[in-house]
Amino acid sequence: MLEARRFAADSLGLRLGDSYTTYTRLERDTLALVLSAAHKDRLEARTWWFPIVGRVPYRAYFSEGDARAAEDELRGEGFDTYLRPTAAFSTLGWFSDPLLSTVVGQDHVALVETVLHEIAHTHLFVPGRVRFNESFATFVGHTAAAAFFCRRTGGGPDTVWCRRARDRWADVQAFSRFLDRVVADLSAVYGNPGLSREEKLARREEIFEDAKRRFRTELRPGLRSYRFGYFLRTPLNNATLLARMRYYHRLPDFGELLERGDGDLAATVAFLAEAAGETEDPFDLLPGSDPGG
């Protein structure tokens, strides 16, 4: 892990501070529970405001009882909800984040991806732009992990870890395309002024069922490493869909930006870090962007 950390600093120019130089063992298998909620008839998340990070579409709980009670309250108000565990977090450089016992059970590639994902938040975080922040971190976590395993001493393009990291990056891009299509289908229904609320809710269920069918028959057979089994295991609603989109929005466009920069990940990250905070919507920095994309 220290080797991957040095790679992030020396080869990619990521700001690290003292994060991931210590280890903390927790007496549980989950760090916290993250609660999300969304309106049923539109792709609009319920948000909370916090100092430093701004407005975010989730809230974390360390008590399962508190999390369940908050979820029940939101359901009673008519929201779709999604409650999920999380094993890691970033304090955005305010503190020295430790490597937690909740993540060390992952395989080598997934562990390095997770740590590089969290380090990416320390390097670039735009307040109030959660979807961009998380998708950027997913992009960095996967592409930096692939670069690390394919270039490290004893590594190379023919090693199992290099191939696995590259396969995982290909898979998350495929999942991103899949999710973006589901969102486009739902947006067309929710934005149709000729449909009543009841008609929109009925149409959305048809879209959800079609999405599950396409996941099984079109997406999953082509996956190389990831399974994304949670897509079928958790109820599909606006809250779960928006939660996925936070991490997987327009990943192929991030990849195209990297390709246009001749595969120079350090330069691509530096460009985004410099320009994102000066742009109304940081996604507009990506190829193929349209306003509000």
Contacts in CASP RR format, 6 or more apart in sequence:
PFRMAT RR
TARGET T0000
AUTHOR 0000-0000-0000
METHOD contacts of the structure
MODEL  1
MLEARRFAADSLGLRLGDSYTTYTRLERDTLALVLSAAHKDRLEARTWWF
PIVGRVPYRAYFSEGDARAAEDELRGEGFDTYLRPTAAFSTLGWFSDPLL
STVVGQDHVALVETVLHEIAHTHLFVPGRVRFNESFATFVGHTAAAAFFC
RRTGGGPDTVWCRRARDRWADVQAFSRFLDRVVADLSAVYGNPGLSREEK
LARREEIFEDAKRRFRTELRPGLRSYRFGYFLRTPLNNATLLARMRYYHR
LPDFGELLERGDGDLAATVAFLAEAAGETEDPFDLLPGSDPGG
1 20 0 8 1.000
1 99 0 8 1.000
1 111 0 8 1.000
1 112 0 8 1.000
1 115 0 8 1.000
2 21 0 8 1.000
3 148 0 8 1.000
3 152 0 8 1.000
4 112 0 8 1.000
4 115 0 8 1.000
4 116 0 8 1.000
4 145 0 8 1.000
4 148 0 8 1.000
5 16 0 8 1.000
5 20 0 8 1.000
5 21 0 8 1.000
5 115 0 8 1.000
5 119 0 8 1.000
7 144 0 8 1.000
7 147 0 8 1.000
7 148 0 8 1.000
7 151 0 8 1.000
7 152 0 8 1.000
8 14 0 8 1.000
8 16 0 8 1.000
8 116 0 8 1.000
8 119 0 8 1.000
8 144 0 8 1.000
8 148 0 8 1.000
9 15 0 8 1.000
9 16 0 8 1.000
11 147 0 8 1.000
11 151 0 8 1.000
11 266 0 8 1.000
12 140 0 8 1.000
12 144 0 8 1.000
12 147 0 8 1.000
12 265 0 8 1.000
12 266 0 8 1.000
12 269 0 8 1.000
13 123 0 8 1.000
13 266 0 8 1.000
13 269 0 8 1.000
13 270 0 8 1.000
14 116 0 8 1.000
14 119 0 8 1.000
14 120 0 8 1.000
14 122 0 8 1.000
14 123 0 8 1.000
14 140 0 8 1.000
14 144 0 8 1.000
14 269 0 8 1.000
15 93 0 8 1.000
15 122 0 8 1.000
15 123 0 8 1.000
16 119 0 8 1.000
16 122 0 8 1.000
17 93 0 8 1.000
17 96 0 8 1.000
17 122 0 8 1.000
18 96 0 8 1.000
19 90 0 8 1.000
19 93 0 8 1.000
19 96 0 8 1.000
19 97 0 8 1.000
19 98 0 8 1.000
19 118 0 8 1.000
19 119 0 8 1.000
19 122 0 8 1.000
20 97 0 8 1.000
20 98 0 8 1.000
20 99 0 8 1.000
20 115 0 8 1.000
20 118 0 8 1.000
20 119 0 8 1.000
21 96 0 8 1.000
22 96 0 8 1.000
22 98 0 8 1.000
22 99 0 8 1.000
23 98 0 8 1.000
23 99 0 8 1.000
23 100 0 8 1.000
23 101 0 8 1.000
23 104 0 8 1.000
24 98 0 8 1.000
24 99 0 8 1.000
24 100 0 8 1.000
24 101 0 8 1.000
25 101 0 8 1.000
26 100 0 8 1.000
26 101 0 8 1.000
26 102 0 8 1.000
28 102 0 8 1.000
29 102 0 8 1.000
30 85 0 8 1.000
30 86 0 8 1.000
30 87 0 8 1.000
30 102 0 8 1.000
31 85 0 8 1.000
31 86 0 8 1.000
31 87 0 8 1.000
31 88 0 8 1.000
31 89 0 8 1.000
31 100 0 8 1.000
31 102 0 8 1.000
32 60 0 8 1.000
32 61 0 8 1.000
32 62 0 8 1.000
32 85 0 8 1.000
32 86 0 8 1.000
32 89 0 8 1.000
33 60 0 8 1.000
33 61 0 8 1.000
33 62 0 8 1.000
33 64 0 8 1.000
33 67 0 8 1.000
33 83 0 8 1.000
33 84 0 8 1.000
33 85 0 8 1.000
33 86 0 8 1.000
34 58 0 8 1.000
34 59 0 8 1.000
34 60 0 8 1.000
34 61 0 8 1.000
34 83 0 8 1.000
34 84 0 8 1.000
34 85 0 8 1.000
34 86 0 8 1.000
35 58 0 8 1.000
35 59 0 8 1.000
35 60 0 8 1.000
35 61 0 8 1.000
35 67 0 8 1.000
35 70 0 8 1.000
35 71 0 8 1.000
35 74 0 8 1.000
35 81 0 8 1.000
35 82 0 8 1.000
35 83 0 8 1.000
36 45 0 8 1.000
36 46 0 8 1.000
36 57 0 8 1.000
36 58 0 8 1.000
36 81 0 8 1.000
36 82 0 8 1.000
36 83 0 8 1.000
36 84 0 8 1.000
36 239 0 8 1.000
36 240 0 8 1.000
36 242 0 8 1.000
36 243 0 8 1.000
37 45 0 8 1.000
37 46 0 8 1.000
37 71 0 8 1.000
37 74 0 8 1.000
37 79 0 8 1.000
37 80 0 8 1.000
37 81 0 8 1.000
37 82 0 8 1.000
37 239 0 8 1.000
38 44 0 8 1.000
38 45 0 8 1.000
38 46 0 8 1.000
38 57 0 8 1.000
38 79 0 8 1.000
38 80 0 8 1.000
38 237 0 8 1.000
38 238 0 8 1.000
38 239 0 8 1.000
38 241 0 8 1.000
38 242 0 8 1.000
39 46 0 8 1.000
39 79 0 8 1.000
39 80 0 8 1.000
39 238 0 8 1.000
40 78 0 8 1.000
40 79 0 8 1.000
40 80 0 8 1.000
40 201 0 8 1.000
40 204 0 8 1.000
40 237 0 8 1.000
40 238 0 8 1.000
41 190 0 8 1.000
41 197 0 8 1.000
41 200 0 8 1.000
41 201 0 8 1.000
41 204 0 8 1.000
42 190 0 8 1.000
42 191 0 8 1.000
42 238 0 8 1.000
43 183 0 8 1.000
43 186 0 8 1.000
43 187 0 8 1.000
43 190 0 8 1.000
43 238 0 8 1.000
43 241 0 8 1.000
43 242 0 8 1.000
45 57 0 8 1.000
45 239 0 8 1.000
45 242 0 8 1.000
46 57 0 8 1.000
46 74 0 8 1.000
46 79 0 8 1.000
47 55 0 8 1.000
47 56 0 8 1.000
47 57 0 8 1.000
48 55 0 8 1.000
48 56 0 8 1.000
48 57 0 8 1.000
48 58 0 8 1.000
48 59 0 8 1.000
49 55 0 8 1.000
49 56 0 8 1.000
50 56 0 8 1.000
52 92 0 8 1.000
52 94 0 8 1.000
52 127 0 8 1.000
53 92 0 8 1.000
53 125 0 8 1.000
53 127 0 8 1.000
53 128 0 8 1.000
54 127 0 8 1.000
54 128 0 8 1.000
55 128 0 8 1.000
56 128 0 8 1.000
56 130 0 8 1.000
57 130 0 8 1.000
57 242 0 8 1.000
57 246 0 8 1.000
58 130 0 8 1.000
58 243 0 8 1.000
59 70 0 8 1.000
60 86 0 8 1.000
60 89 0 8 1.000
61 67 0 8 1.000
61 70 0 8 1.000
67 83 0 8 1.000
68 83 0 8 1.000
71 81 0 8 1.000
71 83 0 8 1.000
74 81 0 8 1.000
75 81 0 8 1.000
79 239 0 8 1.000
80 237 0 8 1.000
80 238 0 8 1.000
80 239 0 8 1.000
80 240 0 8 1.000
81 237 0 8 1.000
81 239 0 8 1.000
82 234 0 8 1.000
82 237 0 8 1.000
82 239 0 8 1.000
82 240 0 8 1.000
82 243 0 8 1.000
84 234 0 8 1.000
84 243 0 8 1.000
87 100 0 8 1.000
87 102 0 8 1.000
87 103 0 8 1.000
87 114 0 8 1.000
88 100 0 8 1.000
88 102 0 8 1.000
88 103 0 8 1.000
88 114 0 8 1.000
88 115 0 8 1.000
88 117 0 8 1.000
88 118 0 8 1.000
89 97 0 8 1.000
89 118 0 8 1.000
90 97 0 8 1.000
90 118 0 8 1.000
90 119 0 8 1.000
90 121 0 8 1.000
90 122 0 8 1.000
91 97 0 8 1.000
92 121 0 8 1.000
92 122 0 8 1.000
92 125 0 8 1.000
93 122 0 8 1.000
97 118 0 8 1.000
97 122 0 8 1.000
99 115 0 8 1.000
103 111 0 8 1.000
103 114 0 8 1.000
103 115 0 8 1.000
104 111 0 8 1.000
105 111 0 8 1.000
106 114 0 8 1.000
107 164 0 8 1.000
108 149 0 8 1.000
108 161 0 8 1.000
109 145 0 8 1.000
109 149 0 8 1.000
109 161 0 8 1.000
109 164 0 8 1.000
109 165 0 8 1.000
109 168 0 8 1.000
110 168 0 8 1.000
112 141 0 8 1.000
112 145 0 8 1.000
112 148 0 8 1.000
112 149 0 8 1.000
112 165 0 8 1.000
113 141 0 8 1.000
113 142 0 8 1.000
113 145 0 8 1.000
113 165 0 8 1.000
113 168 0 8 1.000
114 141 0 8 1.000
116 140 0 8 1.000
116 141 0 8 1.000
116 144 0 8 1.000
116 145 0 8 1.000
116 148 0 8 1.000
117 137 0 8 1.000
117 138 0 8 1.000
117 140 0 8 1.000
117 141 0 8 1.000
118 137 0 8 1.000
119 140 0 8 1.000
120 136 0 8 1.000
120 137 0 8 1.000
120 140 0 8 1.000
120 141 0 8 1.000
120 144 0 8 1.000
120 269 0 8 1.000
121 133 0 8 1.000
121 137 0 8 1.000
123 140 0 8 1.000
123 269 0 8 1.000
123 273 0 8 1.000
124 133 0 8 1.000
124 136 0 8 1.000
124 269 0 8 1.000
124 272 0 8 1.000
124 273 0 8 1.000
124 276 0 8 1.000
125 133 0 8 1.000
126 132 0 8 1.000
126 133 0 8 1.000
126 276 0 8 1.000
126 277 0 8 1.000
126 282 0 8 1.000
129 276 0 8 1.000
129 281 0 8 1.000
129 282 0 8 1.000
130 246 0 8 1.000
131 245 0 8 1.000
131 246 0 8 1.000
131 249 0 8 1.000
131 283 0 8 1.000
132 249 0 8 1.000
132 276 0 8 1.000
132 281 0 8 1.000
132 282 0 8 1.000
132 283 0 8 1.000
134 246 0 8 1.000
134 247 0 8 1.000
135 246 0 8 1.000
135 247 0 8 1.000
135 248 0 8 1.000
135 249 0 8 1.000
135 250 0 8 1.000
135 251 0 8 1.000
135 254 0 8 1.000
136 254 0 8 1.000
136 272 0 8 1.000
136 276 0 8 1.000
136 282 0 8 1.000
137 247 0 8 1.000
138 172 0 8 1.000
138 247 0 8 1.000
138 248 0 8 1.000
138 251 0 8 1.000
139 251 0 8 1.000
139 254 0 8 1.000
139 255 0 8 1.000
139 258 0 8 1.000
140 265 0 8 1.000
140 269 0 8 1.000
142 165 0 8 1.000
142 168 0 8 1.000
142 169 0 8 1.000
142 172 0 8 1.000
143 169 0 8 1.000
143 255 0 8 1.000
143 258 0 8 1.000
143 265 0 8 1.000
144 265 0 8 1.000
145 165 0 8 1.000
145 168 0 8 1.000
145 169 0 8 1.000
146 162 0 8 1.000
146 165 0 8 1.000
146 166 0 8 1.000
146 168 0 8 1.000
146 169 0 8 1.000
147 265 0 8 1.000
148 165 0 8 1.000
149 155 0 8 1.000
149 156 0 8 1.000
149 159 0 8 1.000
149 161 0 8 1.000
149 162 0 8 1.000
149 164 0 8 1.000
149 165 0 8 1.000
150 156 0 8 1.000
150 157 0 8 1.000
150 159 0 8 1.000
150 162 0 8 1.000
150 165 0 8 1.000
150 166 0 8 1.000
155 161 0 8 1.000
155 162 0 8 1.000
156 162 0 8 1.000
157 163 0 8 1.000
164 225 0 8 1.000
167 224 0 8 1.000
167 225 0 8 1.000
168 224 0 8 1.000
168 225 0 8 1.000
168 226 0 8 1.000
170 224 0 8 1.000
171 223 0 8 1.000
171 224 0 8 1.000
171 225 0 8 1.000
171 226 0 8 1.000
171 228 0 8 1.000
172 226 0 8 1.000
172 248 0 8 1.000
172 251 0 8 1.000
173 251 0 8 1.000
173 252 0 8 1.000
173 255 0 8 1.000
174 219 0 8 1.000
174 222 0 8 1.000
174 223 0 8 1.000
175 219 0 8 1.000
175 226 0 8 1.000
175 228 0 8 1.000
175 248 0 8 1.000
176 248 0 8 1.000
176 249 0 8 1.000
176 250 0 8 1.000
176 251 0 8 1.000
176 252 0 8 1.000
177 252 0 8 1.000
178 211 0 8 1.000
178 214 0 8 1.000
178 215 0 8 1.000
178 218 0 8 1.000
178 219 0 8 1.000
179 241 0 8 1.000
179 244 0 8 1.000
179 245 0 8 1.000
179 248 0 8 1.000
179 249 0 8 1.000
180 245 0 8 1.000
180 249 0 8 1.000
180 250 0 8 1.000
182 207 0 8 1.000
182 211 0 8 1.000
182 241 0 8 1.000
183 241 0 8 1.000
183 245 0 8 1.000
185 207 0 8 1.000
185 210 0 8 1.000
185 211 0 8 1.000
186 204 0 8 1.000
186 207 0 8 1.000
186 238 0 8 1.000
186 241 0 8 1.000
189 195 0 8 1.000
189 200 0 8 1.000
189 203 0 8 1.000
189 204 0 8 1.000
189 207 0 8 1.000
190 200 0 8 1.000
190 204 0 8 1.000
192 200 0 8 1.000
195 203 0 8 1.000
204 238 0 8 1.000
208 236 0 8 1.000
208 237 0 8 1.000
211 236 0 8 1.000
212 231 0 8 1.000
212 232 0 8 1.000
212 236 0 8 1.000
215 228 0 8 1.000
215 231 0 8 1.000
215 232 0 8 1.000
216 232 0 8 1.000
219 228 0 8 1.000
220 227 0 8 1.000
220 228 0 8 1.000
231 244 0 8 1.000
234 240 0 8 1.000
249 283 0 8 1.000
250 283 0 8 1.000
250 286 0 8 1.000
250 293 0 8 1.000
253 283 0 8 1.000
253 286 0 8 1.000
253 287 0 8 1.000
253 288 0 8 1.000
253 289 0 8 1.000
254 286 0 8 1.000
256 286 0 8 1.000
256 287 0 8 1.000
256 288 0 8 1.000
257 268 0 8 1.000
257 271 0 8 1.000
257 272 0 8 1.000
257 285 0 8 1.000
257 286 0 8 1.000
257 287 0 8 1.000
258 264 0 8 1.000
258 265 0 8 1.000
258 268 0 8 1.000
260 287 0 8 1.000
261 267 0 8 1.000
261 268 0 8 1.000
271 285 0 8 1.000
272 282 0 8 1.000
272 285 0 8 1.000
275 282 0 8 1.000
275 285 0 8 1.000
276 282 0 8 1.000
276 285 0 8 1.000
279 285 0 8 1.000
281 291 0 8 1.000
281 292 0 8 1.000
281 293 0 8 1.000
283 289 0 8 1.000
283 292 0 8 1.000
283 293 0 8 1.000
284 291 0 8 1.000
284 292 0 8 1.000
284 293 0 8 1.000
END
